[in-house]
Amino acid sequence: MGILSSFNIGVSGLSATGQGMGVVSDNIANAGTYGFKASRAEFQDMLSQSLKGIDGGDQIGSGVKLAHIKPMMTQGDVTRTDSITDLAINGNGFFKVEAPFGPGYTRDGSLHFNKEGFLVNSDGYKVVGYKSNEKGEVTNAIEPIKIGNTTIAAQATTEIKMNMNLDSRAEIKQFDINNPEDTSNFSHSVTVYDNVGTARLVTLYYNKTADNTWTYRAAIDGKDAAGGQPGTMVVMGEGSLVFNDKGVLQQENAGSSAFNFNKGAAPGQNIKFDWGKSITEGGEGLDAATQYGSSSTISRHTQDGSSAASLASMSFNDEGILTSVYDNGETRTLGQIAVAKFENNEGLFKVGKNLFKESRKSGEPAMGKPGQDGRGEVLSKSIELSNVDIASEFVNLMNSQRNFSANAKAIQTSDQMLQEVLNIKR
């Protein structure tokens, strides 16, 4: 080792420190990049010779080198946004996208839907998730998340459920369809839908025919009935309700039910009327229609039909499930975000555009649903910020600057010493 070797050592210091400065500069430059993970430069010394050979000791170094650039895969801060497609992973895991080079993985949840209805990132790469079936149940099939048909078909009413009380004190009346309001003990209306989604008003008339026994008739105005006359009610269904001495529903006797609507509706639409689980059906009458000594009233009714509808809005929940809401009030599940988990996140290979790809060191991705088996939760209307700590990076910047200056000074001093040697001959 001589003076000349000190030049090489100083140059290695300048080179390594400059590369370390590049790492710090990259961190600072990406402090505002969504989902960015900072890196740390790790240096190693280099040896040139040992003065005692294999016995060790008295070893002379030959400088420094940049050995590793370690990604810091810690959680970045999560901030709230107003975009329904902004998502953040709180915990371990990555979003999976279909990139030109193959599967890509990212923590950047700045997403949107493209013109084809696919959920994509800012570069247009499709985001992968679990698809749902026709019943709105999330399956285990993984594919790009997509909004399907933005309209849903009409659903004909097949069942009406009612929760009500009929007045046990009512007098027996003889029903006349030509004067239904005056000849019935109680009545109420329900909106139903035919097979093409047209809303129809069905009125149910109740008549007490004997103690604890009632007959119901479901009628529609003639303007909605096939061959009917406007203003004249047409009975389309009927049956009876039998109560016990305690006013509890003993049994339901379903009669005819064939609704023949006009204006293109299919004939003979069968609608089931359900007043709850009677004692005959194995119930206790606690959640069924009652006959108590109080005014007849209906507290609640529901029906399973709907009109055709268009997509009104969408939203992700905190399980990463995409739900669509239609203008008829119906909701459907369209899919669920998939989260990829690696054994070694630090082994992932950066490819730019906020993307990673798997490598031999990272291991293969294990796909799963948010919050399961160590995967982080997906937060809706949120986005993960960079995990760069600006204060720490400024400190690293100053350290790098001092190290660079010190190595430059070492070279300058070596140059002065060499100059003294050259001056000996003079």
JOMONOR-V346419 format. One record per residue. N is the residue number from 1. RES is the residue in three letters. PSI is psi in whole degrees, 0 to 359 (* if undefined). OMEGA is omega in radians with two decimals (NA if undefined). Layout:
((N RES PSI OMEGA) (N RES PSI OMEGA))
//
This chain:
((1 MET 139 3.12) (2 GLY 194 -3.10) (3 ILE 323 -3.09) (4 LEU 326 -3.14) (5 SER 331 3.13) (6 SER 334 3.05) (7 PHE 314 -3.13) (8 ASN 321 3.12) (9 ILE 315 3.12) (10 GLY 320 3.12) (11 VAL 320 3.11) (12 SER 324 3.09) (13 GLY 318 3.09) (14 LEU 317 -3.12) (15 SER 312 -3.11) (16 ALA 318 3.13) (17 THR 322 3.09) (18 GLY 319 3.09) (19 GLN 320 3.08) (20 GLY 323 3.06) (21 MET 324 3.11) (22 GLY 321 3.10) (23 VAL 315 3.13) (24 VAL 318 -3.13) (25 SER 322 3.11) (26 ASP 320 3.10) (27 ASN 313 -3.11) (28 ILE 321 -3.12) (29 ALA 329 -3.09) (30 ASN 20 3.14) (31 ALA 335 3.13) (32 GLY 11 -3.12) (33 THR 126 -3.11) (34 TYR 131 3.06) (35 GLY 7 -3.09) (36 PHE 143 3.10) (37 LYS 123 -3.13) (38 ALA 161 3.11) (39 SER 162 3.13) (40 ARG 130 3.10) (41 ALA 133 3.12) (42 GLU 127 -3.02) (43 PHE 157 3.06) (44 GLN 147 3.07) (45 ASP 161 3.12) (46 MET 142 3.12) (47 LEU 143 3.11) (48 SER 322 -3.13) (49 GLN 162 3.05) (50 SER 128 -3.10) (51 LEU 341 -3.13) (52 LYS 16 3.10) (53 GLY 222 -3.06) (54 ILE 352 3.12) (55 ASP 346 3.11) (56 GLY 176 -3.12) (57 GLY 163 3.13) (58 ASP 48 -3.12) (59 GLN 137 -3.13) (60 ILE 127 3.12) (61 GLY 160 3.12) (62 SER 21 3.04) (63 GLY 204 -3.03) (64 VAL 156 3.05) (65 LYS 155 3.02) (66 LEU 109 -3.03) (67 ALA 316 -3.06) (68 HIS 151 2.94) (69 ILE 106 -3.01) (70 LYS 121 3.06) (71 PRO 138 3.13) (72 MET 99 -2.99) (73 MET 40 3.11) (74 THR 163 -3.13) (75 GLN 132 3.01) (76 GLY 163 3.09) (77 ASP 145 3.12) (78 VAL 129 3.13) (79 THR 149 3.13) (80 ARG 147 3.10) (81 THR 178 3.11) (82 ASP 357 -3.10) (83 SER 130 -3.11) (84 ILE 343 -3.12) (85 THR 4 3.04) (86 ASP 126 -3.10) (87 LEU 148 3.09) (88 ALA 143 3.06) (89 ILE 121 3.10) (90 ASN 93 -3.08) (91 GLY 204 -3.05) (92 ASN 143 3.05) (93 GLY 171 -3.10) (94 PHE 150 2.94) (95 PHE 146 3.11) (96 LYS 132 3.13) (97 VAL 158 3.07) (98 GLU 97 -3.10) (99 ALA 164 3.13) (100 PRO 329 -3.13) (101 PHE 357 -3.09) (102 GLY 202 3.13) (103 PRO 130 3.06) (104 GLY 156 -3.08) (105 TYR 138 -3.03) (106 THR 156 2.99) (107 ARG 355 -3.13) (108 ASP 110 -3.10) (109 GLY 25 3.08) (110 SER 91 -3.00) (111 LEU 165 3.05) (112 HIS 169 3.09) (113 PHE 134 3.11) (114 ASN 183 -3.04) (115 LYS 341 3.11) (116 GLU 359 3.10) (117 GLY 6 3.13) (118 PHE 144 3.01) (119 LEU 120 -3.05) (120 VAL 163 3.04) (121 ASN 188 -3.05) (122 SER 341 3.10) (123 ASP 5 3.10) (124 GLY 13 3.12) (125 TYR 133 -3.05) (126 LYS 137 3.14) (127 VAL 136 -3.04) (128 VAL 143 3.10) (129 GLY 188 3.13) (130 TYR 131 -3.14) (131 LYS 161 3.09) (132 SER 156 3.13) (133 ASN 186 -3.09) (134 GLU 338 3.12) (135 LYS 359 -3.12) (136 GLY 19 3.13) (137 GLU 133 3.14) (138 VAL 127 -3.14) (139 THR 185 3.09) (140 ASN 8 3.10) (141 ALA 128 -3.10) (142 ILE 130 3.12) (143 GLU 168 3.09) (144 PRO 136 3.14) (145 ILE 131 -3.08) (146 LYS 142 2.98) (147 ILE 122 3.13) (148 GLY 220 3.12) (149 ASN 128 -3.10) (150 THR 0 3.05) (151 THR 150 3.09) (152 ILE 147 -3.08) (153 ALA 159 3.09) (154 ALA 151 3.11) (155 GLN 118 -3.13) (156 ALA 142 3.10) (157 THR 128 3.10) (158 THR 342 -3.09) (159 GLU 141 3.04) (160 ILE 127 3.11) (161 LYS 136 -3.07) (162 MET 145 3.05) (163 ASN 116 -2.99) (164 MET 172 3.05) (165 ASN 138 3.05) (166 LEU 136 -3.02) (167 ASP 115 -3.13) (168 SER 342 -3.11) (169 ARG 357 -3.06) (170 ALA 150 3.08) (171 GLU 153 3.09) (172 ILE 132 -3.13) (173 LYS 150 3.07) (174 GLN 120 -3.03) (175 PHE 139 3.06) (176 ASP 117 -3.09) (177 ILE 336 3.13) (178 ASN 345 3.09) (179 ASN 63 -2.96) (180 PRO 325 -3.07) (181 GLU 320 -3.09) (182 ASP 340 -3.06) (183 THR 11 3.06) (184 SER 155 3.12) (185 ASN 330 -3.11) (186 PHE 150 3.12) (187 SER 155 3.02) (188 HIS 164 -3.07) (189 SER 150 3.12) (190 VAL 135 3.06) (191 THR 127 3.09) (192 VAL 174 -3.11) (193 TYR 138 3.08) (194 ASP 186 -3.02) (195 ASN 344 3.09) (196 VAL 10 3.04) (197 GLY 13 3.10) (198 THR 130 3.14) (199 ALA 133 3.13) (200 ARG 143 -3.13) (201 LEU 118 3.11) (202 VAL 129 3.11) (203 THR 128 3.11) (204 LEU 127 3.11) (205 TYR 133 -3.11) (206 TYR 132 3.09) (207 ASN 132 3.04) (208 LYS 120 -3.08) (209 THR 341 3.08) (210 ALA 172 3.10) (211 ASP 128 3.12) (212 ASN 11 -3.12) (213 THR 132 -3.14) (214 TRP 146 3.03) (215 THR 136 3.07) (216 TYR 148 3.08) (217 ARG 132 3.09) (218 ALA 120 -3.06) (219 ALA 155 3.06) (220 ILE 157 3.09) (221 ASP 146 -3.11) (222 GLY 336 -3.14) (223 LYS 342 3.09) (224 ASP 355 -3.06) (225 ALA 143 3.08) (226 ALA 120 -3.13) (227 GLY 9 -3.12) (228 GLY 168 3.12) (229 GLN 129 3.12) (230 PRO 137 3.13) (231 GLY 351 3.12) (232 THR 124 -3.11) (233 MET 141 -3.14) (234 VAL 123 -3.14) (235 VAL 128 -3.13) (236 MET 346 -3.14) (237 GLY 153 3.13) (238 GLU 166 3.13) (239 GLY 192 -3.11) (240 SER 157 3.11) (241 LEU 134 -3.14) (242 VAL 128 -3.12) (243 PHE 158 3.05) (244 ASN 184 -3.06) (245 ASP 346 3.12) (246 LYS 4 3.13) (247 GLY 14 -3.13) (248 VAL 145 -3.10) (249 LEU 115 -3.14) (250 GLN 312 3.12) (251 GLN 158 3.04) (252 GLU 135 3.07) (253 ASN 99 -3.11) (254 ALA 130 3.07) (255 GLY 223 -3.13) (256 SER 152 3.06) (257 SER 94 3.13) (258 ALA 101 -3.08) (259 PHE 116 3.13) (260 ASN 88 3.12) (261 PHE 160 3.12) (262 ASN 192 3.06) (263 LYS 50 3.02) (264 GLY 0 3.14) (265 ALA 149 3.10) (266 ALA 139 -3.12) (267 PRO 157 3.02) (268 GLY 35 3.12) (269 GLN 121 -3.11) (270 ASN 125 3.11) (271 ILE 124 3.13) (272 LYS 136 3.09) (273 PHE 128 -3.04) (274 ASP 120 3.12) (275 TRP 19 3.14) (276 GLY 178 -3.08) (277 LYS 109 -3.11) (278 SER 172 3.13) (279 ILE 322 3.10) (280 THR 327 3.14) (281 GLU 4 3.11) (282 GLY 6 3.13) (283 GLY 177 3.10) (284 GLU 1 3.12) (285 GLY 2 -3.08) (286 LEU 333 -3.14) (287 ASP 29 -3.13) (288 ALA 176 3.10) (289 ALA 151 -3.11) (290 THR 163 3.03) (291 GLN 88 3.13) (292 TYR 168 -3.13) (293 GLY 55 3.07) (294 SER 170 -3.04) (295 SER 144 3.07) (296 SER 132 -3.13) (297 THR 152 3.03) (298 ILE 123 -3.08) (299 SER 332 -3.11) (300 ARG 143 2.98) (301 HIS 145 3.11) (302 THR 155 3.07) (303 GLN 155 -2.97) (304 ASP 10 3.13) (305 GLY 168 3.10) (306 SER 158 3.07) (307 SER 167 3.01) (308 ALA 146 -3.03) (309 ALA 159 3.09) (310 SER 156 -3.13) (311 LEU 129 3.14) (312 ALA 319 -3.13) (313 SER 168 3.11) (314 MET 160 3.08) (315 SER 150 2.98) (316 PHE 143 3.00) (317 ASN 183 -3.06) (318 ASP 6 2.97) (319 GLU 6 -3.14) (320 GLY 16 -3.13) (321 ILE 128 3.12) (322 LEU 121 -3.12) (323 THR 135 3.08) (324 SER 142 3.12) (325 VAL 131 -3.10) (326 TYR 162 -3.01) (327 ASP 358 3.01) (328 ASN 8 3.11) (329 GLY 353 -3.13) (330 GLU 147 3.09) (331 THR 149 3.12) (332 ARG 146 3.07) (333 THR 127 -3.09) (334 LEU 338 -3.12) (335 GLY 182 -3.13) (336 GLN 138 3.13) (337 ILE 137 3.05) (338 ALA 146 3.13) (339 VAL 129 3.12) (340 ALA 136 3.13) (341 LYS 135 3.12) (342 PHE 153 3.08) (343 GLU 325 -3.11) (344 ASN 94 -3.13) (345 ASN 328 -3.10) (346 GLU 346 3.13) (347 GLY 358 3.12) (348 LEU 151 -3.09) (349 PHE 123 3.12) (350 LYS 134 3.12) (351 VAL 9 -3.12) (352 GLY 174 -3.12) (353 LYS 34 -3.13) (354 ASN 24 -3.08) (355 LEU 150 2.97) (356 PHE 160 2.93) (357 LYS 158 -3.07) (358 GLU 154 3.10) (359 SER 177 3.12) (360 ARG 327 -3.12) (361 LYS 329 -3.09) (362 SER 331 -3.02) (363 GLY 174 -3.11) (364 GLU 150 3.14) (365 PRO 142 3.02) (366 ALA 112 -3.09) (367 MET 141 3.12) (368 GLY 182 -3.12) (369 LYS 151 -3.10) (370 PRO 139 3.08) (371 GLY 3 -3.11) (372 GLN 140 3.02) (373 ASP 46 3.06) (374 GLY 1 3.10) (375 ARG 149 -3.14) (376 GLY 164 3.06) (377 GLU 151 3.07) (378 VAL 124 -3.14) (379 LEU 127 -3.14) (380 SER 158 -3.10) (381 LYS 41 -3.12) (382 SER 160 3.10) (383 ILE 143 -3.13) (384 GLU 131 3.11) (385 LEU 172 3.06) (386 SER 148 3.10) (387 ASN 16 3.12) (388 VAL 129 3.05) (389 ASP 104 -3.05) (390 ILE 319 -3.13) (391 ALA 314 3.13) (392 SER 321 -3.14) (393 GLU 325 3.09) (394 PHE 322 3.08) (395 VAL 316 3.09) (396 ASN 324 3.13) (397 LEU 315 3.14) (398 MET 321 3.11) (399 ASN 317 3.12) (400 SER 320 3.13) (401 GLN 317 3.12) (402 ARG 318 3.13) (403 ASN 320 3.13) (404 PHE 315 -3.14) (405 SER 320 -3.13) (406 ALA 319 3.10) (407 ASN 322 3.08) (408 ALA 322 3.12) (409 LYS 323 3.10) (410 ALA 318 3.10) (411 ILE 318 3.14) (412 GLN 318 3.13) (413 THR 318 3.10) (414 SER 321 3.12) (415 ASP 320 3.12) (416 GLN 319 3.12) (417 MET 318 3.11) (418 LEU 324 3.12) (419 GLN 323 3.10) (420 GLU 322 3.10) (421 VAL 318 -3.13) (422 LEU 333 -3.12) (423 ASN 351 -3.11) (424 ILE 323 -3.10) (425 LYS 341 -3.04) (426 ARG * NA))
//
